[in-house]
Amino acid sequence: QVQLVESGGGLVQAGGSLRLSCAASGRTSSSYAMAWFRQAPGKEREFVAAISWSGTLVADSVKGRFTISRNNAKNTVFLQMNTLKPEDTAVYYCAIRGQTPIGLRPPEYDYWGQGTQVTVSS
């Protein structure tokens, strides 16, 4: 069993930055893929970024603005969000997949955090 706790969300004006953190506890492994998803009202939960031993993957919608990183010693994954846009407003969820390969869809992940709200004003 794995527990994930996201933090770092908040309200920011367009063009600003936020850094999200996801602390994992329990039966974690550095070999597991970890990812960030987001869900805006009325929309499906969408892939944002993921990290695994082989590298990282970032969605086209945020590429160049968001960066995912990981601190294995602290069992924590981060999402640095720069040049935020109102379209980035959503609840951001951290997830862990019990496999090494990165998955792009929510069903491919086994554990989820409760989410942290990110609101970007125009």
CORVEN-V221322 format. One record per run of one state. SS is the DSSP state (H for helix, E for strand, - for the rest). FROM is the first residue (numbers start at 1). LEN is the number of residues. If there is no record, write none. Layout:
# CORVEN-V221322
ss = {SS | SS}
from = {FROM | FROM}
len = {LEN | LEN}
This chain:
# CORVEN-V221322
ss = {- | E | - | E | - | E | - | E | - | E | - | E | - | E | H | - | E | - | H | - | E | - | H | - | E | - | E | -}
from = {1 | 2 | 8 | 10 | 14 | 18 | 27 | 33 | 40 | 46 | 53 | 55 | 59 | 66 | 72 | 75 | 76 | 82 | 86 | 89 | 90 | 98 | 106 | 109 | 111 | 113 | 116 | 122}
len = {1 | 6 | 2 | 4 | 4 | 9 | 6 | 7 | 6 | 7 | 2 | 4 | 7 | 6 | 3 | 1 | 6 | 4 | 3 | 1 | 8 | 8 | 3 | 2 | 2 | 3 | 6 | 1}
